[in-house]
Amino acid sequence: MKPLRIRIVGGSLAGLFAGILLARDGHDVKVYERSSSGFAGRGAGLVPQQEVFHILREIGVEHLATFGVVSQDRIWFERSGAIARRAHMPQTQISWDLLYSTVAARLDPGAYVLGKPVVGVREEAGYSLLEFDDGSTESADLVVGADGIGSTARATMNPDTRNSYAGYVGWRGLIAEDRLPKAASVLAGDFAFYVAPGNHMLGYLVPGPNGEIGQGQRRYNWVWYRFVDQGDLPALFTGTSGKTFELSLPRGELSNERRELLRVDASRLLPPPFALAVEAEPTPSIQAIFDYEARHMVGSATALVGDAAFIARPHTAMGVSKAAGDVISLRNHLRQAEDLQSALKAYEGERIEVGRKIVELGRQLGATALSSLDRTPIVRPVGMAYLGPFRWK
Ligand SMILES: Cc1cc2nc3c(=O)[nH]c(=O)nc-3n(C[C@H](O)[C@H](O)[C@H](O)COP(=O)(O)OP(=O)(O)OC[C@H]3O[C@@H](n4cnc5c(N)ncnc54)[C@H](O)[C@@H]3O)c2cc1C
């Protein structure tokens, strides 16, 4: 197949992986990312699987896989803070930020265009047309939709599918290791859980913002899953700036009053080490949990990769590896097929079942986690009225 003019929507990991691998095969590639500043310092950690190693090796940065923080055991707390169970399950978390910045630096700077939101993708006879928010358009032989959970590109092939809210959110914290109080030092070194009616919490160390893995330089990442009615999400996701976000409440948007209520909840409902970790986080964020399954991963001149195609719940820890697997498959089929249509068909044939299975795995893992989430908490958190419509059932 002759080199194609390929335009990629979304410049996070899936878009960057695609941009690099496809440019290396001689295609004319550009990645359009709506964020104007990129994502340095915005991620936490991830558990790399073989697809990620494969791409790192291919682009000559396999050393990244060794810059990880290892949690040795999985531990489960009792409410008192005593450890009820311990299992030796070593797991390495590498730095999302270091992966992002290293991979972004491998793409020709002229091919990575920041601050360029795509507002529409239209398939015409023999090409796809990108529409930008400034009113300009651009045509491409192939558009790769790597634009994640709120994908614009997916709508072309999947006009009738929507993200499906799973019924709960994850409150998230990411704090410098040296902010963890001494009384919570039991949290460092292991992958910790607390599972009880009304609560599902976990936490572990990840590398520092620049990939640091030395003691004292790492960060503690915690997630506290809690039920929220879908109708209450707009209120929950309205931040101090007055803006209402659709899918999450970013860091820095939670009011001091609501952060204080979260701390009160934590001290009443969580084991002391986790309550201290919540208290130590000055700017918690909230992420609603969704499932999404694309009915079609490809059109006539468009292909979806990563979260644009399938959203699996965070319990799977497979989002980045799934994205890497999609990109490797798309690249391989573009290499092997005689024409674009055959390549796209073969790509979808190989990846659609994989995506469906990972989403299903996320549902099953979520159901297990949720079975611990009784909709009636043991103690109704005090001051909940201040949260307006955000309430326990
Ligand atoms: C800032 C950030 C931090 C993350 N941190 C972690 C982490 O620590 N651990 C982890 O496991 N996963 C993390 N993830 C998620 C993880 O990267 C994804 O689940 C997985 O890699 C799939 O990536 P993706 O590129 O398909 O989707 P995403 O990572 O969600 O990226 C989608 C990209 O598309 C861009 N975009 C969306 N719409 C448009 C549009 N209309 N026009 C142009 N661009 C658009 C978004 O700004 C975003 O950069 C993070 C994602 C982001 C964006």
The ligand as a Gaussian input file, in Angstrom:
#p B3LYP/6-31G(d) Opt

LIG

0 1
 C       -3.881000      13.497000      31.634000
 C       -4.133000      12.006000      31.670000
 C       -3.577000      11.265000      32.722000
 C       -3.788000       9.876000      32.797000
 N       -3.202000       9.172000      33.805000
 C       -3.327000       7.835000      33.848000
 C       -2.655000       7.063000      34.845000
 O       -1.946000       7.590000      35.695000
 N       -2.815000       5.717000      34.838000
 C       -3.579000       5.085000      33.898000
 O       -3.649000       3.853000      33.914000
 N       -4.238000       5.782000      32.958000
 C       -4.137000       7.143000      32.895000
 N       -4.786000       7.855000      31.919000
 C       -5.716000       7.147000      31.003000
 C       -4.990000       6.309000      29.986000
 O       -4.028000       7.089000      29.291000
 C       -6.017000       5.760000      29.029000
 O       -6.988000       5.017000      29.698000
 C       -5.412000       4.792000      28.028000
 O       -4.064000       5.022000      27.795000
 C       -6.074000       4.979000      26.692000
 O       -5.586000       6.200000      26.216000
 P       -6.327000       7.014000      25.118000
 O       -5.229000       7.806000      24.472000
 O       -7.182000       6.134000      24.300000
 O       -7.325000       7.959000      25.915000
 P       -7.006000       9.230000      26.787000
 O       -5.778000       9.030000      27.571000
 O       -8.243000       9.558000      27.515000
 O       -6.713000      10.378000      25.712000
 C       -7.653000      10.951000      24.853000
 C       -7.019000      12.230000      24.337000
 O       -7.815000      12.795000      23.318000
 C       -7.908000      14.193000      23.520000
 N       -9.144000      14.634000      22.891000
 C      -10.405000      14.309000      23.274000
 N      -11.300000      14.861000      22.440000
 C      -10.574000      15.546000      21.502000
 C      -10.956000      16.315000      20.380000
 N      -12.241000      16.484000      20.076000
 N       -9.975000      16.887000      19.623000
 C       -8.662000      16.710000      19.947000
 N       -8.250000      15.977000      21.024000
 C       -9.203000      15.397000      21.783000
 C       -7.913000      14.338000      25.033000
 O       -7.553000      15.627000      25.445000
 C       -6.862000      13.285000      25.401000
 O       -5.567000      13.785000      25.344000
 C       -4.589000       9.232000      31.821000
 C       -5.155000       9.976000      30.762000
 C       -4.913000      11.353000      30.675000
 C       -5.486000      12.142000      29.507000

